[in-house]
């Protein structure tokens, strides 16, 4: 296997995406970092990477990005589908436009980019699709129904894709981060309050908002993005990567509790954190 690989990584302007792009550039790969906020990717350029302005919900932009990479490099070896965000709020309070946007970014954007790279990877008879899910793809939290739905969808879709590509030389990998010190807590909290902070779900919303903000402020309550960057790097390097990597604060224990102890016990564990 060629040790220098051509990589497209979405959501590269901050957090896990930015840290992963810098890690992969440092390791000598040809990395195209993609995000809507191209002005926030100057560090990638300075490190020797490439940047592409890309809204993953804009299919024309997605096609243009893949065409550019293949024309410039002659191949594309790895797609890291990292772009994503979370909307929180009660099901009853969340309008369908917000629901659609959540799925467009977290799931349908992943589908489209993957569809675009697969013909090139099949022609090469090699490639990796690395989908950044979440421990939230295996578990659930109150008021997070649509975010969790997108991640559960991503997990099931990735499993099916892995079987389809089994004889094509293309690996499919799911990364399941736990609590990571990014913009996640700040970005989800105020919109959640705006949706559900004054109605029938007011009490739960206020308690969850307080618990979320406090947890992200406490030391050692979240892992740095570098933890996930190292996992993505490991998957890129591996000749035979694992199908799943769970990493970061709480990821493995929460997935274990959800998998083996059942719904009622998991319900109690989760709700004990928002009292």
C-alpha positions in Angstrom: 0.0 0.0 0.0 1.2 3.5 -0.8 2.0 5.1 2.5 1.1 8.6 1.2 -2.6 8.7 0.6 -4.9 11.3 -0.9 -7.5 12.2 1.7 -10.7 14.3 1.6 -11.9 15.2 5.1 -15.1 17.2 5.7 -15.8 19.5 8.6 -12.2 20.5 8.7 -12.6 24.0 10.0 -12.7 23.2 13.7 -12.7 20.5 16.3 -12.1 16.9 15.3 -12.0 17.7 11.6 -9.3 20.4 12.0 -7.2 18.3 14.4 -7.4 15.2 12.2 -6.5 17.1 9.0 -3.4 18.6 10.7 -2.4 15.2 12.1 -2.7 13.5 8.6 -0.8 16.3 6.9 2.0 16.0 9.5 2.2 12.3 8.7 2.8 13.1 5.0 -0.5 12.5 3.4 -2.1 14.7 0.7 -5.0 16.2 2.6 -7.9 18.2 1.3 -9.8 19.8 4.2 -13.3 20.8 3.3 -15.7 23.0 5.2 -18.2 25.9 4.7 -15.9 28.3 6.6 -12.9 28.3 4.3 -11.4 31.3 6.2 -11.0 29.1 9.3 -8.8 26.6 7.5 -5.7 28.8 7.2 -3.8 26.5 9.5 -4.2 23.6 7.1 -2.8 25.6 4.2 0.2 26.7 6.4 0.8 23.1 7.3 0.9 22.1 3.6 -2.6 20.9 3.1 -5.3 21.9 0.6 -8.6 23.5 1.4 -12.0 23.3 -0.4 -15.1 25.3 0.4 -17.8 22.8 0.7 -21.3 22.7 2.1 -22.0 18.9 2.2 -25.7 19.6 1.5 -24.8 21.3 -1.8 -24.5 18.4 -4.3 -23.0 20.6 -7.1 -20.2 21.7 -4.7 -19.7 18.0 -3.7 -19.3 16.9 -7.4 -16.9 19.8 -8.0 -14.8 18.9 -5.0 -14.3 15.3 -6.0 -13.6 16.2 -9.6 -10.9 18.7 -8.5 -9.2 16.2 -6.3 -9.1 13.5 -8.9 -7.9 15.9 -11.6 -5.1 17.2 -9.4 -4.0 14.0 -7.8 -5.2 11.3 -10.1 -6.8 9.3 -7.3 -8.7 9.6 -4.0 -7.7 7.0 -1.4 -9.7 8.0 1.8 -12.9 9.9 2.4 -13.4 11.0 6.0 -17.0 12.0 6.5 -16.7 14.2 9.6 -19.0 17.2 9.0 -21.9 17.2 11.4 -23.7 19.1 14.1 -26.5 18.4 16.6 -30.0 19.9 17.1 -31.5 19.3 20.5 -35.1 20.0 21.6 -38.3 18.1 22.2 -39.7 16.2 19.2 -43.0 18.1 19.6 -41.2 21.5 19.4 -38.8 20.8 16.5 -39.9 22.1 13.1 -39.5 20.0 10.0 -37.1 22.4 8.4 -34.6 21.9 11.2 -35.2 18.1 11.1 -34.5 18.1 7.3 -31.3 20.2 7.7 -30.1 17.8 10.5 -30.4 14.8 8.2 -29.1 16.7 5.1 -25.8 17.5 6.9 -25.3 14.4 9.1 -26.6 11.7 6.8 -27.5 12.6 3.2 -24.4 14.7 2.7 -22.4 11.6 3.7 -24.3 9.5 1.3 -23.8 11.8 -1.7 -20.0 12.3 -1.1 -19.6 8.5 -0.7 -21.5 7.8 -3.9 -19.3 10.3 -5.7 -16.0 8.7 -4.6 -16.9 5.1 -5.0 -16.5 4.8 -8.8 -12.9 6.1 -8.4 -12.1 3.8 -5.5 -13.6 0.8 -7.4 -11.4 1.7 -10.4 -8.4 1.7 -8.1 -9.6 -1.4 -6.3 -8.7 0.3 -3.1 -10.0 2.9 -0.7 -11.4 3.7 2.7 -14.6 5.4 3.8 -14.3 6.6 7.4 -17.6 7.8 8.8 -17.4 9.8 12.0 -20.5 8.8 14.0 -20.7 9.2 17.8 -21.4 7.1 20.8 -24.8 8.7 20.2 -25.1 6.3 17.3 -25.4 3.4 19.8 -27.2 5.2 22.6 -29.5 8.1 23.3 -30.1 11.2 25.4 -33.2 13.2 26.2 -34.1 15.9 23.7 -31.6 14.6 21.2 -33.9 12.5 19.1 -33.1 13.9 15.7 -29.3 14.0 16.3 -29.3 10.4 17.5 -31.6 9.4 14.6 -29.0 10.7 12.1 -26.2 8.8 13.9 -28.1 5.6 14.2 -28.9 5.9 10.5 -25.2 6.4 9.7 -24.2 3.3 11.7 -26.7 1.0 10.0 -26.0 2.5 6.5 -22.2 2.0 7.1 -22.7 -1.7 8.0 -24.7 -2.3 4.8 -22.1 -0.4 2.7 -19.3 -2.5 4.3 -20.9 -5.7 3.0 -21.6 -4.2 -0.5 -17.9 -3.2 -0.8 -16.4 -6.4 0.7 -15.0 -7.7 -2.6 -14.2 -4.2 -4.0 -11.0 -3.5 -2.0 -12.7 -0.7 -0.1 -12.9 -0.6 3.7 -15.8 1.1 5.6 -14.9 2.3 9.1 -17.1 3.8 11.8 -15.6 6.1 14.4 -17.6 6.6 17.6 -16.3 9.6 19.6 -17.4 10.1 23.2 -17.5 13.5 24.9 -15.0 15.7 23.0 -13.9 19.2 23.9 -15.3 21.0 20.9 -18.0 23.6 20.1 -20.6 20.9 20.5 -22.0 21.9 23.9 -22.2 25.6 23.2 -23.7 25.1 19.7 -26.5 22.8 20.9 -27.5 24.5 24.1 -29.0 27.8 23.2 -31.1 26.5 20.2 -32.4 23.8 22.5 -33.5 26.4 25.0 -35.1 28.5 22.2 -37.1 25.4 21.0 -38.2 23.9 24.3 -37.2 26.2 27.1 -40.6 27.7 27.7 -43.2 25.1 27.0 -44.3 21.6 28.1 -40.7 20.4 28.3 -39.3 23.5 30.0 -38.1 21.8 33.2 -36.2 19.0 31.4 -34.7 21.5 28.9 -33.4 23.8 31.6 -31.9 21.0 33.6 -30.2 19.4 30.6 -28.9 22.8 29.4 -27.3 23.4 32.8 -25.9 19.9 33.1 -24.4 20.1 29.6 -22.7 23.5 30.1 -21.4 22.5 33.5 -20.0 19.2 32.3 -18.1 20.8 29.4 -16.5 23.3 31.9 -15.3 20.7 34.3 -11.7 19.4 33.9 -11.4 15.9 32.4 -15.1 15.7 31.5 -14.2 15.7 27.8 -11.3 14.3 25.7 -9.3 16.6 23.4 -10.0 16.3 19.6 -6.5 14.8 19.2 -7.8 11.6 20.7 -10.1 11.1 17.7 -7.5 12.4 15.3 -5.2 9.6 16.4 -8.0 7.0 15.9 -8.6 8.3 12.3 -4.9 8.2 11.6 -4.8 4.7 12.9 -7.6 3.6 10.6 -6.0 5.4 7.6 -2.7 3.5 8.2 -4.1 0.1 8.8 -4.0 -2.5 6.0 -7.1 -4.1 7.6 -8.8 -1.5 9.8 -11.3 -2.4 12.4 -15.0 -1.9 11.4 -15.5 0.4 14.5 -13.4 2.5 16.8 -15.0 3.9 20.0 -12.8 6.5 21.7 -13.0 9.5 23.9 -14.5 10.2 27.3 -17.5 7.9 28.2 -17.7 6.3 24.7 -16.8 2.7 25.6 -18.6 2.5 29.0 -21.8 4.1 27.7 -22.0 1.9 24.7 -21.3 -1.1 26.9 -24.1 -0.2 29.3 -26.6 0.4 26.5 -25.6 -2.8 24.7 -25.6 -5.2 27.7 -27.8 -3.9 30.5 -31.0 -3.0 28.6 -33.2 0.0 28.1 -34.5 0.5 31.6 -31.1 0.6 33.3 -29.7 2.8 30.6 -32.7 5.2 30.9 -31.9 5.5 34.6 -28.2 6.1 34.0 -28.8 8.8 31.5 -31.6 10.6 33.4 -29.4 10.5 36.6 -27.1 12.9 34.9 -29.7 15.6 34.2 -31.3 15.9 37.7 
